Amino acid sequence: MNIRNLSQLDRALLGLRSLVLSGDIAGGQRLSEVAVAKQLGISRTPLRQAMDRLVAEGLLERIETGGCRVATFSKKDVADAIEMRGVVEGTAARMAAERGVAADLLAQARDTLNKIDKALTRKKGLDFDQYVIQNARFHELLARFPGSPIVQREIERMSLLPLASPSAFLSDQAMIPDFQASLVYAQRQHRAILDAIIAREGARAEALTREHARLALINFNYLNEIRPTLLSKVPGLALVATE
Protein backbone atom coordinates (compact mmCIF):
# COMPACT_ATOMS: atom_id res chain seq x y z
CA MET A 1 0.00 0.00 0.00
CA ASN A 2 1.39 3.38 -1.02
CA ILE A 3 0.53 5.73 1.83
CA ARG A 4 0.96 8.74 -0.47
CA ASN A 5 -2.10 7.62 -2.42
CA LEU A 6 -4.29 7.56 0.70
CA SER A 7 -6.60 10.36 1.74
CA GLN A 8 -5.59 12.63 4.61
CA LEU A 9 -8.13 10.89 6.85
CA ASP A 10 -6.87 7.41 5.98
CA ARG A 11 -3.29 8.51 6.59
CA ALA A 12 -4.33 9.98 9.91
CA LEU A 13 -6.17 6.79 10.94
CA LEU A 14 -3.34 4.45 9.97
CA GLY A 15 -0.67 6.64 11.48
CA LEU A 16 -2.43 7.43 14.74
CA ARG A 17 -3.57 3.83 15.29
CA SER A 18 0.01 2.66 14.70
CA LEU A 19 1.42 5.17 17.20
CA VAL A 20 -1.09 4.05 19.83
CA LEU A 21 -0.83 0.28 19.34
CA SER A 22 2.97 0.33 19.15
CA GLY A 23 3.20 2.16 22.46
CA ASP A 24 4.96 5.16 20.89
CA ILE A 25 2.27 7.18 22.66
CA ALA A 26 2.03 5.60 26.09
CA GLY A 27 -1.19 4.49 27.71
CA GLY A 28 -2.69 7.34 29.73
CA GLN A 29 -0.67 9.96 27.86
CA ARG A 30 -2.45 13.01 26.51
CA LEU A 31 -2.17 13.54 22.76
CA SER A 32 -0.57 16.70 21.49
CA GLU A 33 -2.49 17.48 18.29
CA VAL A 34 0.25 19.78 17.03
CA ALA A 35 3.05 17.26 17.62
CA VAL A 36 1.16 14.26 16.21
CA ALA A 37 -0.04 16.17 13.14
CA LYS A 38 3.54 17.23 12.45
CA GLN A 39 4.86 13.71 12.99
CA LEU A 40 2.32 12.21 10.57
CA GLY A 41 2.61 15.03 8.04
CA ILE A 42 -1.09 15.85 8.08
CA SER A 43 -3.28 18.78 9.06
CA ARG A 44 -5.13 18.89 12.37
CA THR A 45 -8.62 18.52 10.80
CA PRO A 46 -8.17 14.90 9.59
CA LEU A 47 -6.24 14.16 12.78
CA ARG A 48 -9.23 15.23 14.87
CA GLN A 49 -11.49 13.03 12.69
CA ALA A 50 -9.11 10.13 13.27
CA MET A 51 -9.16 10.82 17.01
CA ASP A 52 -12.97 10.67 16.96
CA ARG A 53 -12.76 7.28 15.23
CA LEU A 54 -10.28 5.92 17.76
CA VAL A 55 -12.46 7.17 20.62
CA ALA A 56 -15.31 5.14 19.11
CA GLU A 57 -12.99 2.12 18.88
CA GLY A 58 -11.97 2.51 22.51
CA LEU A 59 -8.29 3.24 21.85
CA LEU A 60 -8.60 6.86 22.98
CA GLU A 61 -10.54 8.48 25.79
CA ARG A 62 -11.96 11.98 26.03
CA ILE A 63 -10.53 14.25 28.72
CA GLU A 64 -13.05 16.43 30.53
CA THR A 65 -10.86 19.51 30.12
CA GLY A 66 -10.51 18.87 26.39
CA GLY A 67 -8.49 16.66 24.08
CA CYS A 68 -7.81 12.92 24.30
CA ARG A 69 -5.51 10.49 26.02
CA VAL A 70 -4.51 6.96 25.11
CA ALA A 71 -6.66 4.34 26.82
CA THR A 72 -5.26 1.60 29.00
CA PHE A 73 -6.71 -1.86 29.50
CA SER A 74 -6.56 -4.53 32.14
CA LYS A 75 -5.98 -8.19 31.34
CA LYS A 76 -9.64 -8.72 32.17
CA ASP A 77 -10.60 -6.10 29.58
CA VAL A 78 -8.70 -8.00 26.91
CA ALA A 79 -10.25 -11.32 27.94
CA ASP A 80 -13.70 -9.71 27.86
CA ALA A 81 -13.08 -8.23 24.39
CA ILE A 82 -12.01 -11.63 23.02
CA GLU A 83 -15.04 -13.27 24.63
CA MET A 84 -17.38 -10.67 23.13
CA ARG A 85 -15.90 -11.16 19.66
CA GLY A 86 -16.62 -14.85 20.05
CA VAL A 87 -20.21 -14.09 21.05
CA VAL A 88 -20.83 -11.82 18.05
CA GLU A 89 -19.07 -14.12 15.57
CA GLY A 90 -20.92 -17.08 17.06
CA THR A 91 -24.20 -15.26 16.52
CA ALA A 92 -23.20 -14.62 12.90
CA ALA A 93 -22.44 -18.32 12.40
CA ARG A 94 -25.80 -19.37 13.91
CA MET A 95 -27.72 -16.85 11.80
CA ALA A 96 -25.84 -17.98 8.68
CA ALA A 97 -26.78 -21.61 9.35
CA GLU A 98 -30.41 -20.69 9.96
CA ARG A 99 -30.75 -18.37 6.98
CA GLY A 100 -28.44 -20.04 4.50
CA VAL A 101 -25.42 -18.44 2.84
CA ALA A 102 -25.09 -17.11 -0.69
CA ALA A 103 -23.35 -19.58 -3.00
CA ASP A 104 -20.64 -17.10 -3.99
CA LEU A 105 -19.70 -16.48 -0.36
CA LEU A 106 -19.50 -20.21 0.34
CA ALA A 107 -17.28 -20.63 -2.71
CA GLN A 108 -15.00 -17.85 -1.46
CA ALA A 109 -14.85 -19.46 1.99
CA ARG A 110 -13.92 -22.86 0.55
CA ASP A 111 -11.23 -21.24 -1.57
CA THR A 112 -9.89 -19.38 1.46
CA LEU A 113 -9.68 -22.55 3.55
CA ASN A 114 -8.00 -24.38 0.68
CA LYS A 115 -5.37 -21.63 0.61
CA ILE A 116 -4.84 -22.03 4.36
CA ASP A 117 -4.33 -25.77 3.82
CA LYS A 118 -1.69 -25.02 1.19
CA ALA A 119 0.01 -22.49 3.50
CA LEU A 120 0.18 -25.12 6.25
CA THR A 121 1.46 -27.95 4.05
CA ARG A 122 3.88 -26.15 1.73
CA LYS A 123 6.97 -28.30 1.02
CA LYS A 124 9.31 -25.43 1.90
CA GLY A 125 7.61 -25.04 5.25
CA LEU A 126 4.76 -23.00 6.66
CA ASP A 127 3.80 -19.94 4.61
CA PHE A 128 3.01 -17.84 7.66
CA ASP A 129 2.20 -14.60 5.84
CA GLN A 130 -0.32 -16.38 3.63
CA TYR A 131 -1.88 -18.03 6.68
CA VAL A 132 -2.40 -14.65 8.37
CA ILE A 133 -3.94 -13.15 5.22
CA GLN A 134 -6.33 -16.03 4.61
CA ASN A 135 -7.26 -16.37 8.28
CA ALA A 136 -8.34 -12.72 8.30
CA ARG A 137 -10.21 -13.31 5.04
CA PHE A 138 -12.18 -16.24 6.48
CA HIS A 139 -13.30 -14.17 9.45
CA GLU A 140 -14.31 -11.32 7.13
CA LEU A 141 -16.44 -13.74 5.14
CA LEU A 142 -17.97 -15.15 8.33
CA ALA A 143 -19.12 -11.64 9.19
CA ARG A 144 -20.82 -11.40 5.79
CA PHE A 145 -22.46 -14.84 5.87
CA PRO A 146 -25.75 -13.81 7.57
CA GLY A 147 -26.36 -11.02 5.05
CA SER A 148 -26.84 -8.58 7.89
CA PRO A 149 -25.10 -5.18 7.73
CA ILE A 150 -25.75 -4.77 11.47
CA VAL A 151 -24.01 -8.04 12.39
CA GLN A 152 -21.15 -7.36 9.97
CA ARG A 153 -20.62 -3.88 11.40
CA GLU A 154 -20.61 -5.18 14.98
CA ILE A 155 -18.04 -7.86 14.18
CA GLU A 156 -15.84 -5.29 12.48
CA ARG A 157 -16.20 -2.98 15.46
CA MET A 158 -15.39 -5.73 17.96
CA SER A 159 -12.34 -6.75 15.94
CA LEU A 160 -10.96 -3.23 16.29
CA LEU A 161 -10.83 -3.53 20.06
CA PRO A 162 -7.25 -3.92 21.29
CA LEU A 163 -6.08 -7.52 20.92
CA ALA A 164 -9.55 -8.81 20.04
CA SER A 165 -9.10 -9.33 16.29
CA PRO A 166 -8.69 -12.86 14.89
CA SER A 167 -5.09 -11.99 13.92
CA ALA A 168 -4.14 -10.20 17.14
CA PHE A 169 -1.59 -12.77 18.33
CA LEU A 170 -0.50 -14.28 15.04
CA SER A 171 2.38 -11.88 14.39
CA ASP A 172 4.57 -13.51 17.04
CA GLN A 173 3.01 -16.93 17.26
CA ALA A 174 6.14 -18.41 15.70
CA MET A 175 7.72 -17.91 19.12
CA ILE A 176 5.16 -20.13 20.80
CA PRO A 177 6.13 -23.79 21.20
CA ASP A 178 4.21 -26.08 18.86
CA PHE A 179 2.64 -23.00 17.28
CA GLN A 180 2.22 -24.72 13.92
CA ALA A 181 0.18 -27.45 15.60
CA SER A 182 -2.07 -24.74 17.04
CA LEU A 183 -2.57 -23.30 13.54
CA VAL A 184 -3.50 -26.74 12.23
CA TYR A 185 -6.00 -27.06 15.08
CA ALA A 186 -7.45 -23.64 14.27
CA GLN A 187 -7.84 -24.69 10.64
CA ARG A 188 -9.75 -27.80 11.71
CA GLN A 189 -12.05 -25.49 13.62
CA HIS A 190 -12.50 -23.32 10.51
CA ARG A 191 -13.55 -26.40 8.54
CA ALA A 192 -15.92 -27.56 11.29
CA ILE A 193 -17.56 -24.12 11.49
CA LEU A 194 -18.13 -24.00 7.73
CA ASP A 195 -19.45 -27.59 7.67
CA ALA A 196 -21.93 -26.80 10.47
CA ILE A 197 -23.16 -23.70 8.65
CA ILE A 198 -23.63 -25.61 5.41
CA ALA A 199 -25.45 -28.39 7.29
CA ARG A 200 -27.76 -25.71 8.78
CA GLU A 201 -26.75 -26.68 12.32
CA GLY A 202 -27.09 -23.31 13.99
CA ALA A 203 -26.38 -24.22 17.61
CA ARG A 204 -23.30 -26.26 16.66
CA ALA A 205 -21.97 -23.52 14.38
CA GLU A 206 -22.34 -20.97 17.17
CA ALA A 207 -20.64 -23.14 19.78
CA LEU A 208 -17.73 -23.99 17.48
CA THR A 209 -17.19 -20.34 16.58
CA ARG A 210 -17.19 -19.20 20.19
CA GLU A 211 -14.71 -21.93 21.08
CA HIS A 212 -12.53 -20.89 18.13
CA ALA A 213 -12.33 -17.31 19.42
CA ARG A 214 -10.95 -18.57 22.72
CA LEU A 215 -7.72 -19.60 20.97
CA ALA A 216 -6.77 -15.91 21.09
CA LEU A 217 -7.32 -15.94 24.85
CA ILE A 218 -5.08 -19.00 25.20
CA ASN A 219 -2.30 -17.19 23.32
CA PHE A 220 -2.82 -14.02 25.37
CA ASN A 221 -2.54 -15.95 28.62
CA TYR A 222 0.56 -17.73 27.34
CA LEU A 223 2.26 -14.43 26.57
CA ASN A 224 1.38 -13.02 29.96
CA GLU A 225 2.17 -16.02 32.11
CA ILE A 226 4.92 -17.89 30.24
CA ARG A 227 6.65 -15.49 27.87
CA PRO A 228 6.17 -11.94 29.25
CA THR A 229 9.36 -10.85 27.46
CA LEU A 230 7.41 -11.01 24.19
CA LEU A 231 4.72 -8.56 25.31
CA SER A 232 6.46 -5.54 23.79
CA LYS A 233 6.55 -7.24 20.39
CA VAL A 234 2.80 -7.73 20.00
CA PRO A 235 0.91 -4.65 18.76
CA GLY A 236 -1.52 -3.40 21.38
CA LEU A 237 -0.04 -5.11 24.42
CA ALA A 238 1.67 -1.86 25.32
CA LEU A 239 -1.80 -0.63 26.33
CA VAL A 240 -2.36 -3.44 28.82
CA ALA A 241 -1.63 -2.28 32.33
CA THR A 242 0.51 -4.48 34.53
CA GLU A 243 -1.35 -5.74 37.58
C-alpha positions in Angstrom: 0.0 0.0 0.0 1.4 3.4 -1.0 0.5 5.7 1.8 1.0 8.7 -0.5 -2.1 7.6 -2.4 -4.3 7.6 0.7 -6.6 10.4 1.7 -5.6 12.6 4.6 -8.1 10.9 6.9 -6.9 7.4 6.0 -3.3 8.5 6.6 -4.3 10.0 9.9 -6.2 6.8 10.9 -3.3 4.4 10.0 -0.7 6.6 11.5 -2.4 7.4 14.7 -3.6 3.8 15.3 0.0 2.7 14.7 1.4 5.2 17.2 -1.1 4.0 19.8 -0.8 0.3 19.3 3.0 0.3 19.2 3.2 2.2 22.5 5.0 5.2 20.9 2.3 7.2 22.7 2.0 5.6 26.1 -1.2 4.5 27.7 -2.7 7.3 29.7 -0.7 10.0 27.9 -2.4 13.0 26.5 -2.2 13.5 22.8 -0.6 16.7 21.5 -2.5 17.5 18.3 0.2 19.8 17.0 3.0 17.3 17.6 1.2 14.3 16.2 0.0 16.2 13.1 3.5 17.2 12.4 4.9 13.7 13.0 2.3 12.2 10.6 2.6 15.0 8.0 -1.1 15.8 8.1 -3.3 18.8 9.1 -5.1 18.9 12.4 -8.6 18.5 10.8 -8.2 14.9 9.6 -6.2 14.2 12.8 -9.2 15.2 14.9 -11.5 13.0 12.7 -9.1 10.1 13.3 -9.2 10.8 17.0 -13.0 10.7 17.0 -12.8 7.3 15.2 -10.3 5.9 17.8 -12.5 7.2 20.6 -15.3 5.1 19.1 -13.0 2.1 18.9 -12.0 2.5 22.5 -8.3 3.2 21.8 -8.6 6.9 23.0 -10.5 8.5 25.8 -12.0 12.0 26.0 -10.5 14.3 28.7 -13.0 16.4 30.5 -10.9 19.5 30.1 -10.5 18.9 26.4 -8.5 16.7 24.1 -7.8 12.9 24.3 -5.5 10.5 26.0 -4.5 7.0 25.1 -6.7 4.3 26.8 -5.3 1.6 29.0 -6.7 -1.9 29.5 -6.6 -4.5 32.1 -6.0 -8.2 31.3 -9.6 -8.7 32.2 -10.6 -6.1 29.6 -8.7 -8.0 26.9 -10.2 -11.3 27.9 -13.7 -9.7 27.9 -13.1 -8.2 24.4 -12.0 -11.6 23.0 -15.0 -13.3 24.6 -17.4 -10.7 23.1 -15.9 -11.2 19.7 -16.6 -14.9 20.1 -20.2 -14.1 21.0 -20.8 -11.8 18.0 -19.1 -14.1 15.6 -20.9 -17.1 17.1 -24.2 -15.3 16.5 -23.2 -14.6 12.9 -22.4 -18.3 12.4 -25.8 -19.4 13.9 -27.7 -16.9 11.8 -25.8 -18.0 8.7 -26.8 -21.6 9.4 -30.4 -20.7 10.0 -30.7 -18.4 7.0 -28.4 -20.0 4.5 -25.4 -18.4 2.8 -25.1 -17.1 -0.7 -23.3 -19.6 -3.0 -20.6 -17.1 -4.0 -19.7 -16.5 -0.4 -19.5 -20.2 0.3 -17.3 -20.6 -2.7 -15.0 -17.9 -1.5 -14.9 -19.5 2.0 -13.9 -22.9 0.5 -11.2 -21.2 -1.6 -9.9 -19.4 1.5 -9.7 -22.5 3.6 -8.0 -24.4 0.7 -5.4 -21.6 0.6 -4.8 -22.0 4.4 -4.3 -25.8 3.8 -1.7 -25.0 1.2 0.0 -22.5 3.5 0.2 -25.1 6.2 1.5 -27.9 4.0 3.9 -26.1 1.7 7.0 -28.3 1.0 9.3 -25.4 1.9 7.6 -25.0 5.3 4.8 -23.0 6.7 3.8 -19.9 4.6 3.0 -17.8 7.7 2.2 -14.6 5.8 -0.3 -16.4 3.6 -1.9 -18.0 6.7 -2.4 -14.7 8.4 -3.9 -13.2 5.2 -6.3 -16.0 4.6 -7.3 -16.4 8.3 -8.3 -12.7 8.3 -10.2 -13.3 5.0 -12.2 -16.2 6.5 -13.3 -14.2 9.4 -14.3 -11.3 7.1 -16.4 -13.7 5.1 -18.0 -15.1 8.3 -19.1 -11.6 9.2 -20.8 -11.4 5.8 -22.5 -14.8 5.9 -25.8 -13.8 7.6 -26.4 -11.0 5.0 -26.8 -8.6 7.9 -25.1 -5.2 7.7 -25.7 -4.8 11.5 -24.0 -8.0 12.4 -21.2 -7.4 10.0 -20.6 -3.9 11.4 -20.6 -5.2 15.0 -18.0 -7.9 14.2 -15.8 -5.3 12.5 -16.2 -3.0 15.5 -15.4 -5.7 18.0 -12.3 -6.8 15.9 -11.0 -3.2 16.3 -10.8 -3.5 20.1 -7.2 -3.9 21.3 -6.1 -7.5 20.9 -9.5 -8.8 20.0 -9.1 -9.3 16.3 -8.7 -12.9 14.9 -5.1 -12.0 13.9 -4.1 -10.2 17.1 -1.6 -12.8 18.3 -0.5 -14.3 15.0 2.4 -11.9 14.4 4.6 -13.5 17.0 3.0 -16.9 17.3 6.1 -18.4 15.7 7.7 -17.9 19.1 5.2 -20.1 20.8 6.1 -23.8 21.2 4.2 -26.1 18.9 2.6 -23.0 17.3 2.2 -24.7 13.9 0.2 -27.5 15.6 -2.1 -24.7 17.0 -2.6 -23.3 13.5 -3.5 -26.7 12.2 -6.0 -27.1 15.1 -7.4 -23.6 14.3 -7.8 -24.7 10.6 -9.7 -27.8 11.7 -12.1 -25.5 13.6 -12.5 -23.3 10.5 -13.6 -26.4 8.5 -15.9 -27.6 11.3 -17.6 -24.1 11.5 -18.1 -24.0 7.7 -19.4 -27.6 7.7 -21.9 -26.8 10.5 -23.2 -23.7 8.7 -23.6 -25.6 5.4 -25.5 -28.4 7.3 -27.8 -25.7 8.8 -26.7 -26.7 12.3 -27.1 -23.3 14.0 -26.4 -24.2 17.6 -23.3 -26.3 16.7 -22.0 -23.5 14.4 -22.3 -21.0 17.2 -20.6 -23.1 19.8 -17.7 -24.0 17.5 -17.2 -20.3 16.6 -17.2 -19.2 20.2 -14.7 -21.9 21.1 -12.5 -20.9 18.1 -12.3 -17.3 19.4 -10.9 -18.6 22.7 -7.7 -19.6 21.0 -6.8 -15.9 21.1 -7.3 -15.9 24.8 -5.1 -19.0 25.2 -2.3 -17.2 23.3 -2.8 -14.0 25.4 -2.5 -16.0 28.6 0.6 -17.7 27.3 2.3 -14.4 26.6 1.4 -13.0 30.0 2.2 -16.0 32.1 4.9 -17.9 30.2 6.7 -15.5 27.9 6.2 -11.9 29.2 9.4 -10.9 27.5 7.4 -11.0 24.2 4.7 -8.6 25.3 6.5 -5.5 23.8 6.5 -7.2 20.4 2.8 -7.7 20.0 0.9 -4.7 18.8 -1.5 -3.4 21.4 0.0 -5.1 24.4 1.7 -1.9 25.3 -1.8 -0.6 26.3 -2.4 -3.4 28.8 -1.6 -2.3 32.3 0.5 -4.5 34.5 -1.3 -5.7 37.6 
